[in-house]
Amino acid sequence: MLSQKGIGNCISDGISPVIGCTPIRLEDEHLAELQSLIAQLPSAVQDLSSAEEKNLERFEKLVQLYSEEPQLLDVALASLVDGLLKFVEFLSPPPNSAIDGVLSPLTSAALIRLRTLSIIRGHKFLMHFLPHQFELLEPVLQCLENFAAILLAASPNASVPIDKRIVHILTTWLSIICKNPFNLSRIRQNGNSQTTHSQEGNFERRIAICLDILLRKMATIGELAVIPTLLAQILTRNVDNEFVLAPRFDEFVHTFRSFESELDGGIPLISQLKLLIALLKLGRRVELRPFVLSLLHSLPPQFVRANCPNILVRQLVAKLLHRLALVLLRPRLAPWRYRCGHRSLEENLLGRRNQNENEARKSDEESEGETEEERADEAAEHFEEIENLLAELLLKITDKDNTVRWTASKGVARICSRLPLKMGAEVVSSVLTKCFSDSAADEANAWHGGCLALAELCRRGCLLPCQVPKVIVDLLPRALTFEQFQLGFMQAVNVRDAACYICWAFARAYEAQLLRDHLPSLAGVLLSVALFDREVNVRRAASAAFQENVGRNDSFPHGIAVLTLVDFVEVARIKHCYTDLAVQVVFSFFSSGFIYFSVAQFGEYIRPMLDHLCELKSIHWDEMVRKLAADAIQRIASFDLDYAYEKIFPVFCARLSSSDSVVKHGAFLGVSALLFALNGTHDVFKFRAVFLSAISDQRLCLADHRSKGFSLVGKSLCRLIGTLCSIGCDLTDEQLLQFHDILDIVISDSNKQMAEYAAAAFPALMAFYKNGRFAFLTNRIQHKYFAEIVGPCRDESLRISCIVPLGHIPADFLSSHFDGTSLLGASILQKLKDAITDVRTPKWVFVRVAAIQTVGTLLTKFTPPNFDWGQLMECLASVSDDYTTTTNGDIGRFVRLEAIAAIGRLLPLAFSSAPNSLTISQSQLNKAIGKVVERACEAIDGLREKACSILGELMQLEEKHPLSEAIAERDLLSSLFTLGKCQNGTTPGATTAHSSQPFEAADWRFSQGFARLAPLLNSNTYGRNALAGFVLSAGSVCSWTSQNAFLAIVSHLKPNKRNAKFLDSFLSDLLSVHSSFVSRQGDVGPVLQLFRLLLNDRQLQEIEENPDGHFEFAALCELPIKLSVGKGRPKVKTLAVSVLGSLLQLNKQSQMYRRVLRLLISLLDSPYASLREQAAEQLFEFFSCESDDSEHGTEMALKLLTETDWGHGREGLGENRRRISAILLANAR
């Protein structure tokens, strides 16, 4: 069943798209719409518009919904086909007619839809629903002959207007008609009908000629691949086909010998190869054998090897070689093949009763394909030729393309299943020797082809039980873990996937008793691949192979329990496999009643998993895999600590001195993981000298941040240092300082990920400064950290690296005296506040971010006595207005986000510790809350959502909390930011338009968020802050944000549009916002944009009647006037001119109107073309909409405005400007 949303889209009016969905049955709505589209086909075709194209597009989309499960269409396929066949009508064409005379547009449309059903469901299935009366042979063939005639008449390079879709469905239809039992060579055309030259002769000859033309002129690729098959059926349907096949094989030999290049695209060669393969598949062996022998001796070696770049040609040559061999071999399967007995699980469970009788009956059935002539011909097998063909196929197993290797592998297996025992054993030996040797020229391709060949040989019983142990014990573990680092990883992925195919084939081909001694060792490897392989396809393939083995054999330990965890869906996410599934697989054994036994009993999976992670994944080329492997080792090792300590841990320790940076990185991660797992149960410190020596050696690689391997070395050292400090390793003073130096170097790197590794190691390191080492820490803080924070610094990353470690100092250190006069915590906080307000580095926003984060972290651990919270809030409120802009855009948003987060986190703490600190005044509190409110109305969605969530958390404090009592207008804020449901199911403050659904936190990002925030504009305390935020949003470059913010402001003004005092107060606040914008960021664009929107929406109509009498309005009008004539950015000047155009709607008797009009007219002679064009556009728009259109002068001015090219140049513009000025200013008097 489709989802309700999918159904709604599918049954709509045909305009909305069909979404992707996975059906489980044919929906009634879809069937009804398909039938409706078919019924509307005549009217759609008659319509000269695009109705037929829309009909076809909708039909194809609905049918393609079931492309993954096409069998769901079967219940309605007959009715759909019958509905389309009603419109198929074959007309008798006049002489020398074109194709349009045979197929009407309605017939063509119906055939195209039949072809769509054929593509989705398959032409072999659809042809059963097509009528196959013999009288249809003539019209269908006649249509194809017309296509062939058009192809013959067209020039070689001209495009031919032939629809391949119609050719495909007609050929499919013809193939089912031709399956009649009549001899086509003896049936001639009715003598009463008119014939053309191409229609003379019997039907068999006409079909062959027609298909020959289509085969030569069209590429038989994809849906047209049915043409060679149909032609082969026609050529081999008679009792004696020798006279028909002889010229065909001569043509094949000529084509193959003359093939040298693909200048023609390879179409003739591909067509001939497909036809020959179809003939060898459908023809009788006795007839074909003489031609095959002649063809083999005539084929040139360069063609057989087919080293051309065309993949399809190489694949077809491989298929041809194995078809030639099958013709030369007797059609009888070799009796020596291994037979599992039963294919289905049900028959396997019934036992092996009467197996001898069944095998004898099967042997008789396999021999039924041989005729008496073939049974009597003992020389029917030509082993020398077969040996040569096999040699070529074995070479193609190692081809550079997957499809060629796959085809060659299947061919080798099919041939081997008919060979004598000795030759079959040689074939298997050749595959094992040539494909899996270390000296193979292309190792990955050889391994992949060999795995495919072994799987196919296994499926056909050609891999005897005596050869199975070598494959399972020697080859499969290597193939399942195959890696190749030189030429990319995709080829290695193919090898591992094919190895899983072998495991799957083994389960289906051999009995459980035969594999019982070998599968337990394979189970651990297969499970490790299913959990830990990098590629999801390989993990899923291994899971499927594991499932097949568990279902058919009983040799996988705890198979069903593991299979329930490691299924197809669960292994999709790699992190989930490493961190969760691997632990669940191990833990399931301990939680299933076996906890009373020894841990060694669970080594079937635990130890192979640890070995796999240690030997392969910890040295993997992908850094993410190495990191995940270390996490998995840390979790799994706790279930077998002795094995991890004795076998795995020494391996990682030995790799610490490796020269390969990848191996060394994996070793550092592995050692860190095992130190956590083994600490407290085993003596891990006996390797202490190895760890410290490795760290000292690698420290030399950190001298240059740009050196090769710096990233891996830095991450490795940070991980190991953090682990050693966490588990309490003994460190000398020199080693401790060395560790601190390493972390300082790594954290100063500009790579954020590197800094995170170092920051994670600092908390454990700082704890080591106890026990008399505090002086070392204070010395570093004073002479390095403080010097870089407040002194001259050359790099932003360096200053950040001196700020972040301060946040990890233990709380008891912060309360210690630093320089004899102040506490360490107080000194650090003062330096951090200086860094936040440092005006020397205005572009270093991430320094401010790090300082704010560190201040918040320190104050949650330690609050100095008499700490001035008010000063801190003033500092945070100040930086919450950071609008620093660089080439990366508005990077100040990071500071604003962190500042309001710190305000929300520290305000409750400040009021809770008020007795021991300086309290925050009411004005300071209002300012801090106001800044959060301002950010809640901003244009950036994430910042707006964060600010609203902070205010919501503050409103959820208990009413008795000191902060709750101090917040001004708390009821208003609580009604807006508390998202609890009311009794009617809505949220407080929700608008009517959204009252049907509860307001959620995510809705702050959408239009309903702005509407919900609009009441803040009525607040006496926070109204100006809200207005500042809305102004920024209204001036945003995002039209959606600008529109919704403006609507929120309009909802505030609308009830008081006629209240001049209210509007003056609003404009006064707007002027105040403008002043603050100019002082902190210098951008007047948002205020101008909002002013223009208010004028255009006539929200200030009450003031527009007397603009000279309102000081605030006149002050706002001065902004665009000054900007349009002064210096500034072109974008701002253009916006100012557009605002002047909106001011033309003022009262014409006012001085402001005349001043604005004169200014706009003067701008027509501006030195900037963009301003001239903008001024002319504003004048034209306003005066063309004037109510009095009868004045001749105004019409003349408008004509001058439109006919003058204001952007071309200033020559000649002065006269036109004077004429326009005289007319418009005269009307203004």
Secondary structure by P-SEA (a helix, b strand, c coil): cccaaaaaaaaccccccccbbbbccccaaaaaaaaaaaaaaaaaaacccaaaaaaaaaaaaaaaccccccccccccaaaaaaaaacccccccccccccccccccaaaaaaaaaaaaaaaaacaaaaaaaccccccaaaaaaaaaaaaaaaaaaccccccccccaaaaaaaaaaaaaaaccccccccccccccccccccccccaaaaaaaaaaaaaacccccccccaaaaaaaaaacccccccccaaaaaaaaaaaaaacccccccaaaaaaaaaaaaaaaaccccccaaaaaaaaaaaccccccccccccaaaaaaaaaaaaaaaaaaccccccccccccccccaaaaaacccaaaaaaaaaaaaaacccccccccccccccaaaaaaaaaaaaaacccccaaaaaaaaaaaaaaaaaccaaaaaaaaaaaaccccccccccaaaaaaaaaaaaaaaaaaccccccaaaaaacccaaaaaaccccccccaaaaaaaaaaaaaaaaaaacccccccccccccaaaaaaaaacccccaaaaaaaaaaaaaaaaccccccaaaaaaacccccccccaaaaaccaaaaaaaaaaaccccccccccccccaaaaaaaaaacccccccaaaaaaaaaaaaaaaaacaaaaacccaaaaaaacccccaaaaaaaaaaaaaaaaaaccccccccaaaaaaaaaaaaccccccccccaaaaaaaaaaaaaaaaaaacccccaaaaaaaaaaaaaaaacccaaaaaaaaaaaaaaaaaccccaaaaaaaaaaccaaaaaccccccaaaaaaacccccccccccccccccccccaaaaaaaaaaaaaaccccccaaaaaaaaaaaaaaaaaccccccccaaaaaaaaaaaccccccccccccaaaaaaaaaaaaaacaaaaaaaccccccccaaaaaaaaaaaaaaaacccaaaaaaaaaaaaaaaaccccccccccccaaaaaaacccccccccccccccccccccccccccccccaaaaaaacccccccccaaaaaaaaaaaaacccaaaaaaaaaaaaaaaccccccaaaaaaaaaaaaaaaaaaaaccccaaaaaaaaaaaaaacccccccccccccaaaaaaaaaaaaaaaccccaaaaaaaaaaaaaacccccccaaaaaaaaaaaaacccccaaaaaaaaaaaaaaaaaccccccaaaaaaaaaaaacccccccccaaaaaaaaaaaaaaaac
